[in-house]
């Protein structure tokens, strides 16, 4: 059964310039290299509403195994360690099954 993954990130105000652009490039590379991804979208908040997170990722995986492979991939771990973790103030995520049919 397909599995949806949604995650939002709020970063510290002193996030270095260019970090979100680098994050976007690395996420594009990651999603292209991981099998089992049915859709993958990400981007910075439009700043239309106060209190929103700074960045979001939404993905649909073929199944739980594809999601686990994505999460545990060295490239994913590197992105989290190098680009997200050092600047992270808050994170929220949810995964939910998508019934077929």
Biopython code that builds the backbone (N, CA, C, O; Angstrom):
import numpy as np
from Bio.PDB.StructureBuilder import StructureBuilder

atoms = [
    (1, "UNK", "N", (0.843, -1.181, 0.000)),
    (1, "UNK", "CA", (0.000, 0.000, 0.000)),
    (1, "UNK", "C", (0.889, 1.246, 0.000)),
    (1, "UNK", "O", (1.846, 1.319, 0.770)),
    (2, "UNK", "N", (0.585, 2.216, -0.847)),
    (2, "UNK", "CA", (1.364, 3.455, -0.851)),
    (2, "UNK", "C", (1.319, 4.157, 0.510)),
    (2, "UNK", "O", (0.356, 4.045, 1.268)),
    (3, "UNK", "N", (2.395, 4.877, 0.781)),
    (3, "UNK", "CA", (2.536, 5.582, 2.052)),
    (3, "UNK", "C", (2.904, 7.034, 1.771)),
    (3, "UNK", "O", (3.858, 7.311, 1.044)),
    (4, "UNK", "N", (2.136, 7.965, 2.357)),
    (4, "UNK", "CA", (2.442, 9.390, 2.227)),
    (4, "UNK", "C", (3.311, 9.825, 3.395)),
    (4, "UNK", "O", (3.164, 9.338, 4.516)),
    (5, "UNK", "N", (4.211, 10.742, 3.115)),
    (5, "UNK", "CA", (5.122, 11.305, 4.115)),
    (5, "UNK", "C", (5.092, 12.819, 3.940)),
    (5, "UNK", "O", (5.339, 13.330, 2.847)),
    (6, "UNK", "N", (4.791, 13.526, 5.014)),
    (6, "UNK", "CA", (4.776, 14.989, 4.998)),
    (6, "UNK", "C", (5.619, 15.457, 6.172)),
    (6, "UNK", "O", (5.418, 15.014, 7.303)),
    (7, "UNK", "N", (6.561, 16.352, 5.908)),
    (7, "UNK", "CA", (7.403, 16.882, 6.981)),
    (7, "UNK", "C", (7.597, 18.380, 6.775)),
    (7, "UNK", "O", (7.771, 18.849, 5.651)),
    (8, "UNK", "N", (7.565, 19.123, 7.883)),
    (8, "UNK", "CA", (7.840, 20.559, 7.835)),
    (8, "UNK", "C", (9.001, 20.877, 8.764)),
    (8, "UNK", "O", (9.199, 20.227, 9.790)),
    (9, "UNK", "N", (9.755, 21.884, 8.382)),
    (9, "UNK", "CA", (10.912, 22.317, 9.154)),
    (9, "UNK", "C", (10.812, 23.813, 9.435)),
    (9, "UNK", "O", (10.442, 24.599, 8.563)),
    (10, "UNK", "N", (11.141, 24.182, 10.643)),
    (10, "UNK", "CA", (11.315, 25.585, 11.004)),
    (10, "UNK", "C", (12.781, 25.755, 11.388)),
    (10, "UNK", "O", (13.313, 25.032, 12.229)),
    (11, "UNK", "N", (13.417, 26.732, 10.747)),
    (11, "UNK", "CA", (14.844, 26.946, 10.952)),
    (11, "UNK", "C", (15.110, 28.180, 11.807)),
    (11, "UNK", "O", (14.251, 29.050, 11.952)),
    (12, "UNK", "N", (16.294, 28.239, 12.360)),
    (12, "UNK", "CA", (16.692, 29.385, 13.169)),
    (12, "UNK", "C", (16.793, 30.625, 12.270)),
    (12, "UNK", "O", (17.054, 30.512, 11.072)),
    (13, "UNK", "N", (16.585, 31.800, 12.858)),
    (13, "UNK", "CA", (16.643, 33.040, 12.070)),
    (13, "UNK", "C", (18.005, 33.292, 11.432)),
    (13, "UNK", "O", (18.101, 34.031, 10.452)),
    (14, "UNK", "N", (19.055, 32.687, 11.976)),
    (14, "UNK", "CA", (20.398, 32.917, 11.430)),
    (14, "UNK", "C", (20.802, 31.862, 10.390)),
    (14, "UNK", "O", (21.989, 31.601, 10.194)),
    (15, "UNK", "N", (19.815, 31.266, 9.734)),
    (15, "UNK", "CA", (20.082, 30.297, 8.676)),
    (15, "UNK", "C", (20.953, 30.955, 7.604)),
    (15, "UNK", "O", (20.575, 31.991, 7.058)),
    (16, "UNK", "N", (22.104, 30.375, 7.299)),
    (16, "UNK", "CA", (22.988, 30.993, 6.307)),
    (16, "UNK", "C", (22.331, 31.116, 4.936)),
    (16, "UNK", "O", (21.582, 30.236, 4.511)),
    (17, "UNK", "N", (22.618, 32.201, 4.264)),
    (17, "UNK", "CA", (22.104, 32.420, 2.905)),
    (17, "UNK", "C", (22.527, 31.251, 2.024)),
    (17, "UNK", "O", (23.653, 30.763, 2.121)),
    (18, "UNK", "N", (21.639, 30.820, 1.187)),
    (18, "UNK", "CA", (21.949, 29.735, 0.260)),
    (18, "UNK", "C", (21.655, 28.345, 0.783)),
    (18, "UNK", "O", (21.682, 27.380, 0.018)),
    (19, "UNK", "N", (21.374, 28.223, 2.070)),
    (19, "UNK", "CA", (21.138, 26.895, 2.643)),
    (19, "UNK", "C", (19.895, 26.250, 2.049)),
    (19, "UNK", "O", (19.919, 25.060, 1.731)),
    (20, "UNK", "N", (18.804, 27.004, 1.889)),
    (20, "UNK", "CA", (17.579, 26.418, 1.346)),
    (20, "UNK", "C", (17.753, 26.029, -0.121)),
    (20, "UNK", "O", (17.183, 25.034, -0.568)),
    (21, "UNK", "N", (18.516, 26.783, -0.853)),
    (21, "UNK", "CA", (18.791, 26.434, -2.247)),
    (21, "UNK", "C", (19.605, 25.138, -2.324)),
    (21, "UNK", "O", (19.326, 24.267, -3.147)),
    (22, "UNK", "N", (20.597, 25.028, -1.471)),
    (22, "UNK", "CA", (21.399, 23.806, -1.413)),
    (22, "UNK", "C", (20.542, 22.628, -0.974)),
    (22, "UNK", "O", (20.656, 21.535, -1.529)),
    (23, "UNK", "N", (19.683, 22.845, 0.023)),
    (23, "UNK", "CA", (18.777, 21.800, 0.481)),
    (23, "UNK", "C", (17.892, 21.317, -0.666)),
    (23, "UNK", "O", (17.717, 20.113, -0.851)),
    (24, "UNK", "N", (17.344, 22.237, -1.423)),
    (24, "UNK", "CA", (16.481, 21.870, -2.549)),
    (24, "UNK", "C", (17.236, 21.020, -3.569)),
    (24, "UNK", "O", (16.720, 20.010, -4.048)),
    (25, "UNK", "N", (18.447, 21.428, -3.895)),
    (25, "UNK", "CA", (19.250, 20.669, -4.856)),
    (25, "UNK", "C", (19.528, 19.261, -4.347)),
    (25, "UNK", "O", (19.412, 18.290, -5.094)),
    (26, "UNK", "N", (19.892, 19.154, -3.085)),
    (26, "UNK", "CA", (20.215, 17.839, -2.506)),
    (26, "UNK", "C", (18.981, 16.950, -2.410)),
    (26, "UNK", "O", (19.077, 15.739, -2.613)),
    (27, "UNK", "N", (17.818, 17.533, -2.103)),
    (27, "UNK", "CA", (16.585, 16.741, -2.061)),
    (27, "UNK", "C", (16.200, 16.256, -3.451)),
    (27, "UNK", "O", (15.715, 15.134, -3.601)),
    (28, "UNK", "N", (16.410, 17.081, -4.465)),
    (28, "UNK", "CA", (16.155, 16.642, -5.844)),
    (28, "UNK", "C", (17.040, 15.450, -6.202)),
    (28, "UNK", "O", (16.574, 14.477, -6.796)),
    (29, "UNK", "N", (18.303, 15.532, -5.841)),
    (29, "UNK", "CA", (19.237, 14.433, -6.108)),
    (29, "UNK", "C", (18.819, 13.171, -5.356)),
    (29, "UNK", "O", (18.823, 12.074, -5.914)),
    (30, "UNK", "N", (18.460, 13.339, -4.092)),
    (30, "UNK", "CA", (18.049, 12.203, -3.269)),
    (30, "UNK", "C", (16.822, 11.523, -3.855)),
    (30, "UNK", "O", (16.801, 10.301, -4.000)),
    (31, "UNK", "N", (15.814, 12.291, -4.187)),
    (31, "UNK", "CA", (14.575, 11.696, -4.682)),
    (31, "UNK", "C", (14.785, 10.996, -6.024)),
    (31, "UNK", "O", (14.126, 9.994, -6.303)),
    (32, "UNK", "N", (15.684, 11.504, -6.850)),
    (32, "UNK", "CA", (15.965, 10.871, -8.140)),
    (32, "UNK", "C", (16.709, 9.547, -7.966)),
    (32, "UNK", "O", (16.611, 8.659, -8.813)),
    (33, "UNK", "N", (17.447, 9.418, -6.873)),
    (33, "UNK", "CA", (18.276, 8.227, -6.652)),
    (33, "UNK", "C", (17.574, 7.131, -5.857)),
    (33, "UNK", "O", (18.056, 5.999, -5.817)),
    (34, "UNK", "N", (16.462, 7.442, -5.233)),
    (34, "UNK", "CA", (15.774, 6.462, -4.377)),
    (34, "UNK", "C", (14.655, 5.767, -5.139)),
    (34, "UNK", "O", (13.731, 6.421, -5.622)),
    (35, "UNK", "N", (14.732, 4.458, -5.248)),
    (35, "UNK", "CA", (13.632, 3.740, -5.892)),
    (35, "UNK", "C", (12.395, 3.712, -5.004)),
    (35, "UNK", "O", (12.494, 3.825, -3.782)),
    (36, "UNK", "N", (11.254, 3.563, -5.616)),
    (36, "UNK", "CA", (10.021, 3.418, -4.856)),
    (36, "UNK", "C", (9.319, 4.716, -4.511)),
    (36, "UNK", "O", (8.360, 4.707, -3.740)),
    (37, "UNK", "N", (9.771, 5.830, -5.060)),
    (37, "UNK", "CA", (9.104, 7.110, -4.823)),
    (37, "UNK", "C", (8.130, 7.367, -5.965)),
    (37, "UNK", "O", (8.531, 7.429, -7.127)),
    (38, "UNK", "N", (6.856, 7.516, -5.635)),
    (38, "UNK", "CA", (5.834, 7.779, -6.648)),
    (38, "UNK", "C", (5.686, 9.265, -6.931)),
    (38, "UNK", "O", (5.429, 9.654, -8.070)),
    (39, "UNK", "N", (5.842, 10.096, -5.915)),
    (39, "UNK", "CA", (5.846, 11.553, -6.112)),
    (39, "UNK", "C", (6.673, 12.171, -5.000)),
    (39, "UNK", "O", (6.771, 11.638, -3.895)),
    (40, "UNK", "N", (7.268, 13.323, -5.328)),
    (40, "UNK", "CA", (8.157, 13.983, -4.370)),
    (40, "UNK", "C", (8.145, 15.471, -4.677)),
    (40, "UNK", "O", (8.542, 15.895, -5.763)),
    (41, "UNK", "N", (7.691, 16.254, -3.723)),
    (41, "UNK", "CA", (7.645, 17.710, -3.865)),
    (41, "UNK", "C", (8.210, 18.346, -2.606)),
    (41, "UNK", "O", (8.077, 17.799, -1.512)),
    (42, "UNK", "N", (8.833, 19.493, -2.764)),
    (42, "UNK", "CA", (9.389, 20.199, -1.607)),
    (42, "UNK", "C", (9.593, 21.659, -1.964)),
    (42, "UNK", "O", (9.681, 22.023, -3.136)),
    (43, "UNK", "N", (9.668, 22.495, -0.924)),
    (43, "UNK", "CA", (9.931, 23.895, -1.183)),
    (43, "UNK", "C", (9.765, 24.762, 0.046)),
    (43, "UNK", "O", (9.224, 24.326, 1.062)),
    (44, "UNK", "N", (10.243, 26.010, -0.055)),
    (44, "UNK", "CA", (10.118, 26.956, 1.049)),
    (44, "UNK", "C", (8.702, 27.517, 1.142)),
    (44, "UNK", "O", (7.971, 27.564, 0.153)),
    (45, "UNK", "N", (8.338, 27.930, 2.323)),
    (45, "UNK", "CA", (7.032, 28.539, 2.549)),
    (45, "UNK", "C", (6.934, 29.852, 1.778)),
    (45, "UNK", "O", (7.931, 30.558, 1.619)),
    (46, "UNK", "N", (5.727, 30.181, 1.297)),
    (46, "UNK", "CA", (5.489, 31.433, 0.553)),
    (46, "UNK", "C", (5.438, 32.661, 1.446)),
    (46, "UNK", "O", (5.486, 33.788, 0.954)),
    (47, "UNK", "N", (5.343, 32.457, 2.738)),
    (47, "UNK", "CA", (5.267, 33.558, 3.712)),
    (47, "UNK", "C", (3.950, 34.317, 3.616)),
    (47, "UNK", "O", (3.907, 35.523, 3.858)),
    (48, "UNK", "N", (2.871, 33.609, 3.262)),
    (48, "UNK", "CA", (1.546, 34.224, 3.194)),
    (48, "UNK", "C", (0.903, 34.354, 4.570)),
    (48, "UNK", "O", (0.076, 35.238, 4.795)),
    (49, "UNK", "N", (1.291, 33.464, 5.493)),
    (49, "UNK", "CA", (0.652, 33.442, 6.810)),
    (49, "UNK", "C", (1.715, 33.371, 7.899)),
    (49, "UNK", "O", (2.645, 32.571, 7.804)),
    (50, "UNK", "N", (1.587, 34.190, 8.920)),
    (50, "UNK", "CA", (2.554, 34.136, 10.020)),
    (50, "UNK", "C", (2.435, 32.812, 10.763)),
    (50, "UNK", "O", (1.350, 32.239, 10.867)),
    (51, "UNK", "N", (3.547, 32.341, 11.269)),
    (51, "UNK", "CA", (3.560, 31.129, 12.072)),
    (51, "UNK", "C", (3.785, 29.856, 11.287)),
    (51, "UNK", "O", (3.927, 28.790, 11.887)),
    (52, "UNK", "N", (3.823, 29.929, 9.951)),
    (52, "UNK", "CA", (4.081, 28.737, 9.159)),
    (52, "UNK", "C", (5.515, 28.265, 9.335)),
    (52, "UNK", "O", (6.392, 29.025, 9.745)),
    (53, "UNK", "N", (5.733, 27.007, 9.019)),
    (53, "UNK", "CA", (7.092, 26.469, 8.978)),
    (53, "UNK", "C", (7.827, 27.094, 7.787)),
    (53, "UNK", "O", (7.224, 27.764, 6.949)),
    (54, "UNK", "N", (9.132, 26.860, 7.734)),
    (54, "UNK", "CA", (9.960, 27.452, 6.684)),
    (54, "UNK", "C", (10.065, 26.610, 5.418)),
    (54, "UNK", "O", (10.262, 27.144, 4.326)),
    (55, "UNK", "N", (9.935, 25.293, 5.568)),
    (55, "UNK", "CA", (10.178, 24.403, 4.425)),
    (55, "UNK", "C", (9.354, 23.142, 4.615)),
    (55, "UNK", "O", (9.122, 22.710, 5.744)),
    (56, "UNK", "N", (8.912, 22.549, 3.507)),
    (56, "UNK", "CA", (8.124, 21.318, 3.586)),
    (56, "UNK", "C", (8.557, 20.329, 2.520)),
    (56, "UNK", "O", (9.025, 20.701, 1.444)),
    (57, "UNK", "N", (8.384, 19.052, 2.854)),
    (57, "UNK", "CA", (8.600, 17.957, 1.912)),
    (57, "UNK", "C", (7.348, 17.090, 1.951)),
    (57, "UNK", "O", (6.869, 16.726, 3.025)),
    (58, "UNK", "N", (6.822, 16.762, 0.776)),
    (58, "UNK", "CA", (5.720, 15.803, 0.683)),
    (58, "UNK", "C", (6.139, 14.726, -0.307)),
    (58, "UNK", "O", (6.664, 15.021, -1.381)),
    (59, "UNK", "N", (5.903, 13.492, 0.062)),
    (59, "UNK", "CA", (6.296, 12.378, -0.796)),
    (59, "UNK", "C", (5.296, 11.253, -0.666)),
    (59, "UNK", "O", (4.657, 11.078, 0.371)),
    (60, "UNK", "N", (5.175, 10.494, -1.741)),
    (60, "UNK", "CA", (4.396, 9.262, -1.712)),
    (60, "UNK", "C", (5.340, 8.144, -2.132)),
    (60, "UNK", "O", (5.990, 8.206, -3.176)),
    (61, "UNK", "N", (5.395, 7.129, -1.292)),
    (61, "UNK", "CA", (6.250, 5.968, -1.526)),
    (61, "UNK", "C", (5.389, 4.773, -1.910)),
    (61, "UNK", "O", (4.236, 4.668, -1.493)),
    (62, "UNK", "N", (5.951, 3.881, -2.700)),
    (62, "UNK", "CA", (5.216, 2.686, -3.130)),
    (62, "UNK", "C", (4.722, 1.866, -1.942)),
    (62, "UNK", "O", (3.633, 1.291, -1.973)),
    (63, "UNK", "N", (5.545, 1.824, -0.895)),
    (63, "UNK", "CA", (5.207, 1.013, 0.273)),
    (63, "UNK", "C", (6.117, 1.403, 1.440)),
    (63, "UNK", "O", (6.989, 2.263, 1.311)),
    (64, "UNK", "N", (5.897, 0.766, 2.546)),
    (64, "UNK", "CA", (6.679, 1.031, 3.767)),
    (64, "UNK", "C", (8.164, 0.744, 3.568)),
    (64, "UNK", "O", (9.008, 1.474, 4.088)),
    (65, "UNK", "N", (8.488, -0.296, 2.830)),
    (65, "UNK", "CA", (9.895, -0.634, 2.590)),
    (65, "UNK", "C", (10.612, 0.473, 1.821)),
    (65, "UNK", "O", (11.759, 0.795, 2.131)),
    (66, "UNK", "N", (9.954, 1.055, 0.828)),
    (66, "UNK", "CA", (10.564, 2.148, 0.069)),
    (66, "UNK", "C", (10.784, 3.365, 0.963)),
    (66, "UNK", "O", (11.802, 4.046, 0.844)),
    (67, "UNK", "N", (9.839, 3.639, 1.852)),
    (67, "UNK", "CA", (9.981, 4.748, 2.786)),
    (67, "UNK", "C", (11.150, 4.510, 3.743)),
    (67, "UNK", "O", (11.948, 5.413, 3.993)),
    (68, "UNK", "N", (11.246, 3.311, 4.265)),
    (68, "UNK", "CA", (12.347, 2.970, 5.179)),
    (68, "UNK", "C", (13.697, 3.081, 4.470)),
    (68, "UNK", "O", (14.663, 3.581, 5.047)),
    (69, "UNK", "N", (13.765, 2.618, 3.227)),
    (69, "UNK", "CA", (15.014, 2.727, 2.461)),
    (69, "UNK", "C", (15.408, 4.189, 2.261)),
    (69, "UNK", "O", (16.586, 4.535, 2.349)),
    (70, "UNK", "N", (14.437, 5.032, 1.995)),
    (70, "UNK", "CA", (14.675, 6.467, 1.846)),
    (70, "UNK", "C", (15.222, 7.069, 3.139)),
    (70, "UNK", "O", (16.235, 7.769, 3.129)),
    (71, "UNK", "N", (14.541, 6.788, 4.250)),
    (71, "UNK", "CA", (14.952, 7.355, 5.543)),
    (71, "UNK", "C", (16.338, 6.917, 5.971)),
    (71, "UNK", "O", (17.078, 7.694, 6.573)),
    (72, "UNK", "N", (16.693, 5.688, 5.669)),
    (72, "UNK", "CA", (17.967, 5.145, 6.142)),
    (72, "UNK", "C", (19.095, 5.274, 5.127)),
    (72, "UNK", "O", (20.219, 4.847, 5.392)),
    (73, "UNK", "N", (18.807, 5.860, 3.967)),
    (73, "UNK", "CA", (19.858, 6.006, 2.959)),
    (73, "UNK", "C", (20.943, 6.952, 3.460)),
    (73, "UNK", "O", (20.644, 7.921, 4.159)),
    (74, "UNK", "N", (22.187, 6.685, 3.116)),
    (74, "UNK", "CA", (23.284, 7.578, 3.530)),
    (74, "UNK", "C", (23.086, 9.016, 3.048)),
    (74, "UNK", "O", (23.440, 9.957, 3.760)),
    (75, "UNK", "N", (22.531, 9.196, 1.861)),
    (75, "UNK", "CA", (22.307, 10.553, 1.346)),
    (75, "UNK", "C", (21.276, 11.297, 2.182)),
    (75, "UNK", "O", (21.453, 12.482, 2.465)),
    (76, "UNK", "N", (20.203, 10.625, 2.583)),
    (76, "UNK", "CA", (19.195, 11.254, 3.440)),
    (76, "UNK", "C", (19.817, 11.631, 4.781)),
    (76, "UNK", "O", (19.628, 12.745, 5.270)),
    (77, "UNK", "N", (20.541, 10.719, 5.355)),
    (77, "UNK", "CA", (21.183, 10.997, 6.655)),
    (77, "UNK", "C", (22.153, 12.173, 6.559)),
    (77, "UNK", "O", (22.240, 12.988, 7.478)),
    (78, "UNK", "N", (22.876, 12.257, 5.452)),
    (78, "UNK", "CA", (23.828, 13.353, 5.250)),
    (78, "UNK", "C", (23.091, 14.694, 5.147)),
    (78, "UNK", "O", (23.540, 15.689, 5.715)),
    (79, "UNK", "N", (21.980, 14.726, 4.438)),
    (79, "UNK", "CA", (21.195, 15.954, 4.316)),
    (79, "UNK", "C", (20.719, 16.411, 5.692)),
    (79, "UNK", "O", (20.818, 17.590, 6.031)),
    (80, "UNK", "N", (20.207, 15.479, 6.472)),
    (80, "UNK", "CA", (19.724, 15.813, 7.808)),
    (80, "UNK", "C", (20.866, 16.316, 8.685)),
    (80, "UNK", "O", (20.720, 17.319, 9.383)),
    (81, "UNK", "N", (21.986, 15.631, 8.650)),
    (81, "UNK", "CA", (23.122, 15.991, 9.500)),
    (81, "UNK", "C", (23.764, 17.314, 9.103)),
    (81, "UNK", "O", (24.113, 18.120, 9.966)),
    (82, "UNK", "N", (23.921, 17.541, 7.802)),
    (82, "UNK", "CA", (24.665, 18.706, 7.333)),
    (82, "UNK", "C", (23.811, 19.952, 7.097)),
    (82, "UNK", "O", (24.255, 21.066, 7.378)),
    (83, "UNK", "N", (22.596, 19.776, 6.586)),
    (83, "UNK", "CA", (21.812, 20.937, 6.160)),
    (83, "UNK", "C", (20.618, 21.255, 7.048)),
    (83, "UNK", "O", (20.240, 22.420, 7.179)),
    (84, "UNK", "N", (20.030, 20.257, 7.649)),
    (84, "UNK", "CA", (18.820, 20.489, 8.432)),
    (84, "UNK", "C", (19.128, 20.607, 9.912)),
    (84, "UNK", "O", (18.808, 21.619, 10.536)),
    (85, "UNK", "N", (19.737, 19.595, 10.473)),
    (85, "UNK", "CA", (19.976, 19.522, 11.915)),
    (85, "UNK", "C", (20.638, 20.736, 12.544)),
    (85, "UNK", "O", (20.174, 21.205, 13.583)),
    (86, "UNK", "N", (21.695, 21.258, 11.959)),
    (86, "UNK", "CA", (22.393, 22.381, 12.599)),
    (86, "UNK", "C", (21.555, 23.660, 12.728)),
    (86, "UNK", "O", (21.884, 24.538, 13.525)),
    (87, "UNK", "N", (20.479, 23.765, 11.948)),
    (87, "UNK", "CA", (19.693, 24.998, 11.920)),
    (87, "UNK", "C", (18.247, 24.792, 12.375)),
    (87, "UNK", "O", (17.443, 25.723, 12.345)),
    (88, "UNK", "N", (17.928, 23.582, 12.789)),
    (88, "UNK", "CA", (16.547, 23.211, 13.075)),
    (88, "UNK", "C", (16.054, 23.744, 14.415)),
    (88, "UNK", "O", (16.708, 23.580, 15.445)),
    (89, "UNK", "N", (14.893, 24.383, 14.380)),
    (89, "UNK", "CA", (14.210, 24.845, 15.592)),
    (89, "UNK", "C", (13.044, 23.910, 15.902)),
    (89, "UNK", "O", (12.803, 23.566, 17.059)),
    (90, "UNK", "N", (12.320, 23.500, 14.851)),
    (90, "UNK", "CA", (11.171, 22.609, 15.042)),
    (90, "UNK", "C", (10.944, 21.785, 13.788)),
    (90, "UNK", "O", (11.227, 22.218, 12.670)),
    (91, "UNK", "N", (10.424, 20.580, 14.008)),
    (91, "UNK", "CA", (10.094, 19.674, 12.906)),
    (91, "UNK", "C", (8.776, 18.995, 13.238)),
    (91, "UNK", "O", (8.506, 18.662, 14.392)),
    (92, "UNK", "N", (7.973, 18.798, 12.226)),
    (92, "UNK", "CA", (6.734, 18.050, 12.397)),
    (92, "UNK", "C", (6.601, 17.133, 11.196)),
    (92, "UNK", "O", (6.849, 17.541, 10.061)),
    (93, "UNK", "N", (6.208, 15.890, 11.449)),
    (93, "UNK", "CA", (6.020, 14.972, 10.321)),
    (93, "UNK", "C", (4.856, 14.036, 10.596)),
    (93, "UNK", "O", (4.444, 13.816, 11.736)),
    (94, "UNK", "N", (4.349, 13.498, 9.502)),
    (94, "UNK", "CA", (3.268, 12.517, 9.586)),
    (94, "UNK", "C", (3.416, 11.566, 8.394)),
    (94, "UNK", "O", (3.793, 11.973, 7.295)),
    (95, "UNK", "N", (3.113, 10.312, 8.637)),
    (95, "UNK", "CA", (3.060, 9.321, 7.575)),
    (95, "UNK", "C", (1.674, 8.676, 7.664)),
    (95, "UNK", "O", (1.167, 8.410, 8.754)),
    (96, "UNK", "N", (1.077, 8.433, 6.507)),
    (96, "UNK", "CA", (-0.234, 7.783, 6.509)),
    (96, "UNK", "C", (-0.387, 6.936, 5.250)),
    (96, "UNK", "O", (0.110, 7.298, 4.184)),
    (97, "UNK", "N", (-1.080, 5.805, 5.385)),
    (97, "UNK", "CA", (-1.290, 4.945, 4.227)),
    (97, "UNK", "C", (-2.301, 5.565, 3.271)),
    (97, "UNK", "O", (-3.229, 6.260, 3.682)),
    (98, "UNK", "N", (-2.097, 5.295, 1.992)),
    (98, "UNK", "CA", (-3.014, 5.758, 0.954)),
    (98, "UNK", "C", (-3.691, 4.518, 0.385)),
    (98, "UNK", "O", (-3.063, 3.745, -0.338)),
    (99, "UNK", "N", (-4.958, 4.327, 0.703)),
    (99, "UNK", "CA", (-5.659, 3.138, 0.188)),
    (99, "UNK", "C", (-5.712, 3.144, -1.332)),
    (99, "UNK", "O", (-5.899, 4.189, -1.955)),
    (100, "UNK", "N", (-5.549, 1.981, -1.913)),
    (100, "UNK", "CA", (-5.644, 1.846, -3.359)),
    (100, "UNK", "C", (-7.105, 1.859, -3.784)),
    (100, "UNK", "O", (-7.981, 1.384, -3.061)),
    (101, "UNK", "N", (-7.350, 2.403, -4.952)),
    (101, "UNK", "CA", (-8.690, 2.353, -5.514)),
    (101, "UNK", "C", (-9.454, 3.552, -5.224)),
    (101, "UNK", "O", (-10.610, 3.662, -5.633)),
]
sb = StructureBuilder()
sb.init_structure("model")
sb.init_model(0)
sb.init_chain("A")
sb.init_seg("    ")
for serial, (resi, resn, name, xyz) in enumerate(atoms, 1):
    if name == "N":
        sb.init_residue(resn, " ", resi, " ")
    sb.init_atom(name, np.array(xyz, "f"), 0.0, 1.0, " ", f" {name:<3s}", serial, name[0])
structure = sb.get_structure()
